[in-house]
Amino acid sequence: MSGYKIIVMIKQVPDQGSKAGLNPDGTIDRARAKRMLNPFDRFALQAALHTKNTYGGTVTAISMGPPPAVEILLEALAHGVDQAFLLSDRRLAASDTLATAYALYKTIEYVGDYDIIYCGLQTTDGDTAQVGPQLAERLGLPQITYCEDFSVKNGKVRARRIIEGGHQEVEVKPPVLVTIANSYHPLEYKSFRGAWRVQRLQRDKEALEKIVKTVNLDDVGADPERCGLKGSPTIVAKTEKVGELGGSCTMHEGESTEHMVKEVVASGALNEFLAH
Ligand SMILES: Cc1cc2nc3c(=O)[nH]c(=O)nc-3n(C[C@H](O)[C@H](O)[C@H](O)COP(=O)(O)OP(=O)(O)OC[C@H]3O[C@@H](n4cnc5c(N)ncnc54)[C@H](O)[C@@H]3O)c2cc1C
């Protein structure tokens, strides 16, 4: 098989460094937060681009979020993604993972044919790691989760996935959904060609809209009753700010665990920690 149709799912999240804080109702104050590409999705993006560059094909990035989420799609384009779709609709506000996965599934169906769908392992805001597996279920696809490396041979994806206490090798014939672990290769630098393409597109609104398409629930044929608060059975009962975590850290290196434990005990650091 040559020329894979690849989809990568990416999400914009609040930049953890921006200390946005919470609204009085306990939700994240997203308006004050700086925004960034979900760090886990950088690995999914790398996997998608590696597949394209090594085995041939095209990459489509899909995101669901408010209009500023177009920023991460442009970033993906600068890295070498071919086209992008942003699902943006006010009726999606307050969607839980069930509603999010439903809306994204409808968007994938709208976008069309695919061989491999890459997702990040999880996000740094919702942090549920549910969206990838839910998408696979809805699309009726086999899924390879916690994938930390893969190759494509004889039309099959051969992947090494992390399991408790070791690794598992699996081989799956596409179409398949793969969630990429953060031990996969880091995202490479933006390509000169990609960055130049984005610069040009930003000066030509019409051309940009052809490459980065914004769609709503009606476009993708999603039932609004299954989205947003109405379609979300999860109730967040309470959220609480736990304050700043932090403290000093000492690194110990040694030839054996026993040696390092002795070193830590002898340093008195443990007593100091227990006294707090
Ligand atoms: C009751 C409730 C209310 C919520 N209300 C809101 C709200 O009002 N506004 C809001 O922004 N969030 C809200 N959320 C959070 C929102 O539901 C989740 O962020 C969303 O479902 C994705 O789940 P996750 O972040 O845990 O993703 P994970 O399952 O951890 O993500 C795994 C992977 O799935 C893909 N993925 C996940 N989300 C997206 C996306 N949006 N676009 C593209 N790919 C994606 C990525 O590849 C990602 O790495 C709410 C959650 C709950 C439970």
The ligand as a Gaussian input file, in Angstrom:
#p B3LYP/6-31G(d) Opt

LIG

0 1
 C      -18.573000      17.929000      32.663000
 C      -17.493000      18.445000      31.791000
 C      -17.623000      19.690000      31.254000
 C      -16.639000      20.197000      30.438000
 N      -16.792000      21.434000      29.931000
 C      -15.866000      21.943000      29.107000
 C      -16.025000      23.234000      28.525000
 O      -16.987000      23.919000      28.785000
 N      -15.052000      23.686000      27.684000
 C      -13.977000      22.917000      27.388000
 O      -13.111000      23.372000      26.609000
 N      -13.794000      21.696000      27.940000
 C      -14.715000      21.197000      28.782000
 N      -14.533000      19.960000      29.322000
 C      -13.360000      19.199000      28.992000
 C      -13.637000      18.440000      27.736000
 O      -14.699000      17.563000      27.867000
 C      -12.429000      17.598000      27.434000
 O      -11.326000      18.468000      27.387000
 C      -12.601000      16.902000      26.096000
 O      -13.639000      15.959000      26.178000
 C      -11.379000      16.141000      25.687000
 O      -11.054000      15.246000      26.690000
 P       -9.621000      15.270000      27.266000
 O       -9.147000      16.682000      27.290000
 O       -9.614000      14.497000      28.503000
 O       -8.825000      14.523000      26.092000
 P       -8.051000      13.161000      26.143000
 O       -9.015000      12.044000      26.024000
 O       -7.103000      13.150000      27.302000
 O       -7.262000      13.345000      24.770000
 C       -6.685000      12.255000      24.063000
 C       -6.428000      12.702000      22.655000
 O       -7.661000      12.904000      21.962000
 C       -7.526000      13.979000      21.036000
 N       -8.419000      15.088000      21.436000
 C       -8.962000      15.336000      22.640000
 N       -9.705000      16.447000      22.597000
 C       -9.619000      16.916000      21.328000
 C      -10.166000      18.052000      20.650000
 N      -10.950000      18.949000      21.271000
 N       -9.856000      18.233000      19.360000
 C       -9.052000      17.330000      18.705000
 N       -8.521000      16.253000      19.288000
 C       -8.811000      16.045000      20.575000
 C       -6.064000      14.411000      21.103000
 O       -5.325000      13.684000      20.166000
 C       -5.679000      14.023000      22.521000
 O       -4.298000      13.867000      22.712000
 C      -15.479000      19.435000      30.169000
 C      -15.347000      18.181000      30.730000
 C      -16.325000      17.676000      31.544000
 C      -16.128000      16.328000      32.134000

